[in-house]
Amino acid sequence: MPAGLIRRLLGRTPDPIDEATWQQVAARVAWIAALEPARARRLRELATLFLQRKAITPIEPLELDPLRRATLAALCCLPLLEFGAEGLHGWTQLIVYPDAFRVNRSHVDAAGVLHEWDDELAGEAWDNGPLVLSWADVEADLDDPHAGFCVAVHEMAHKLDALDGVLDGTPPLPRDWQRQWARDFQQAYDGLVAEVDAGGEVAIDPYAAEAPEEFFAVCSEYHFSDPELLRACFPRVAAHLERFYGRSPSEGTACGA
C-alpha cells in the first residue's frame, strides 16, 4: 500500500518494520521469501499497518517478541496483497494461544435436544470479534510450507468473507465477478461434498466439505501452499483465487520446488 494512502487512513505514516526484523521474517516464511520485490514491499507496508491497528494478545505462557509479532502480521496480510488494507476492517485483536485451544460448542437439533461438545482448534475467526490462532500450528505451517496448510490465511479468508455481512464463501467482489465466483465455487463445493459423502478419498483436506465458507478458506490455504494441487482439483476455483490473491508465491519458484 502506498505511504500516502496509509497517511490518509490514519493521519500519519506508521514506522515501518525495521529492515533487520523484516529480513528475519522473510528467512522464516518461505512464502514471503519467494515474493517479487514489489509485492514484498507491499506486504511489509500492510504488516506495518497491521501492527499499528491490531492488538496482538498472547495467552500465557506464550511470549511474543517483535520478530514473532512481525511474522504473525505478515502471515495475516498475505491474503491482502491485492485486496488491500480494507481487509483489516471490522476487528481489532489477534489472540494467540501457545497451542491448539478448546472451545465449547452447542446445537439444538430439530427435536429440540441440546447437544454440547468441545472442539480443539488451530484457529478461529469470530464474527465482529478477534481472530484467534495457535502459535504451535502457525510454526508447523512454516516448517512445512507446501503441505496445503496455513491457519493464518484460513482465518483471514473468513475475515474477508465476512466483510459483506454474510459468511458464505464469497468475499466482496464486483457484481459480475461475484456471480461467476458463486457459480464456480458452488459447483466445485457440491462435487467435493458428494465425494466425501460417498466415502471416497479426496485430494484436499476434507474439512473443505463442511460448509461453503470453509471450502473458500481451505482452498485459500492451498493457493498459498500447494497451488498445483488446487489447480488439478478445482481449476476454476484456482483461477478465481489467483485473481483475488495474486500469483501464489509457491508458483514457479524455489519456494514451490
N, C-alpha and C positions, 0 to 999 in steps of 0.2 A: 504494500500500500504506500503511495507517495506520502512524504512527510507533511506536505501541505494539507492532505485530507485528514491526517491524524490531528493536525492543529485545529482544523475546523470542527472535528468531532469532539475534541477535548479542551480546546482553548490553548493548548500548549503541546510542544513536542516532547514525548517521554524520552528519558535517557535510554539509548539502545542497549541491548545486551552486549556486554563488552566482548571484544574480539577473542580474547583467550577463552572465555567461557563458551562462546559460540563454536569455536573450533573443537572444544571438548565434546559439545553436544553432537556435532557432525561426526566425530570419531566414534561415538557410541551408537548413533542411529544411522543404520545403513541407508534408509530411505532418504535422509537428509544429505548424506554424503554424495548420493547419486544425482541430486538435483542440479540442473543447469544453473550457472551463476546468478542469472536474473531472478529465477524462481527462489533460489536460496536467499537472496537479499529480501525478496518479498516475504518469505516465511519468517525471517529474522525480525522484520518490522511488525508482522502480525503477532509473533510471540512476545515482542516487547509490549505491544498494546494489551495482550492477554495478561501479562504480569502486572500491568498497571490497573486493569479493570476488574480482575478476578482475585478474590481472597482464596489462597491455597492453604487448606487446613489439614495437616497430618494428624492422624489418630495415634495416640501413644501405643507402643513405644517408638513408632516411626519418627525419624527426623529427616527433614528435607533441607539440604544445603542449597546454595544458589545454583549449582550445576543441576541438581535433581529438579529444582523448580523450573529452570530454563528448559530442561528436557521435556517435562510434562507440558509446558506451554507450547513448545514446538510440535509435539505429537498432536495436541488438541487442535492446532492450527493447520496441520497438513490438509484436512478437507476444505479449508477456506482459501486455498491458493488462488482459485478462480472466483469463488463466491464472494470473498472479501470479508471485511470486518463486520458487516451486517449479520454474519453468522454468530457473532458473540452476543447478540441482543437477547434479553429476556431472562437472564440468570446472572448470578454474581459470585458463586462459590464453587470451588472444586474441593471435594473432600477425598482424602487419600488414606485408605486403610493399609496396614502393613501387608496383609494377605487377603485371601478371599473372605468375604463377610457374609453373615447370615441375616436374612430378613424374614419376617413373619408374613405369610400370605393368608388370605381368607376369601372364600367364594360361597355364595348362596346358590344352590342348584335349583332346577326347575321345580323340584318338590318342596322347596323352602328349607332344605337342610344346609346348615352351615358347615363348610369344610375349612379346616385350618392346617397349614403345613409350613415348614421352614425351607427356604431356598438358600443355597450357597452361591454367591455371585462374585464375578470378577469385576463387574461394573454395573452402573445403573444411571439412568438419566431421569430425573424427576420432572414431572410437568410443572413448569414455572418455578422450579426449585434447583437445587445444586446438581452438578454432575459428580458421580462417585466412582472412584477407581481403586483397584487393588494394586499396590506397588509391586508385589511379587509377580502378578500377571503382566504388568507393564514390562518388567525386566525379562520375563520369559519371552514376550513378543520380540524384544530387542535382541535376545540371544539367538532366536531362530526367525529371522525376518521374512522368510519365504514359505512359512508353514500355513499361511492362509488366515492368520490371526493378528489383530491389532485392536485391543479393547478400547483404547482411546479413540480411534477412528470410529469404532462401532457406536460408542456413546455419543460422539459428536454428530454422527449421522442422525441419531434420534433428535438431537437438539435442532439440527437443520430441518428435519421433517416436521417438527412441531411449530416452526416459525409462522406457518399459515393458520395455526389454531387447530389443526387436525392431524393426529398421528396416524398416518395411513400409508406410509411408504412413498409419498410424493412430496418433495420439498417445494418451496415457492419457485415457480417457473413461468416463463411467458406462456400464454394460453395455448398456442399451437403445440409447443413442445410438451406442455403438461398433458395434453390429450394423447400424444404419441407415447410419452413415458408411461402413463397409466395403462394404456393398451398393452405395451410390450412387457412391462413388469408383471401385470396381472396374468398374462398368458404364460410367462415363464414360471411364476409362482404357482399357478394352478397345476402345471405339469410336474413341478417338484413335489407338491403335496400329494398328487396321485401316485407318484413313485414311492414316496415314503409310506403312504397308507397301504400300498400293496406289499410292503415288506421288502422292497428292493433296496440294494445298496446304491447310494448316491455319492457323487464325486466330491461335493462340497459338504460343509457342516450341516447336518440335517436340522439343526436349530433354525435354519432359514425358513423351514416349513411351518414354524409356529404361528406366524401372522405376517401380513404384507409388510408391516414396518420392520419386522425382524429380517425379512428377506432383503430389504433395502440395506439394512445395517450390516448384515453378514456379507452381502455382495460388495459393499464398500470396503470391508476388510480385504477381500480378495483383490479388489482393484489395486490396492497398495502393495499387497504381499504376494499375490500369485495371479497376476493379470492374464497369463496364458491359460491357466485352468479356467478362469472365469469366462474367457472368450470361447473356449472349447465347449463349455456347458451352456452358456447363455450369450450368444454373440450380440444380440440386440441390446440386452441389458449392459453388456460391457461397453458398447458404443455410447450409450447414454451416459454412463459413468465417466468415460474418458472426456466427453464433452463437459460434464458437470464439474469434475475434479481436475481436469487437465491430464496430460500424459502421466502415466504411472511412473514413479522413479525406479520401479523394478523392471521397466520395459526397455529391453535392448541395451542394458548397461551391465557393468561388472556386478552391480547390486543384484541383478536378476540372474546371474550366471549360476 
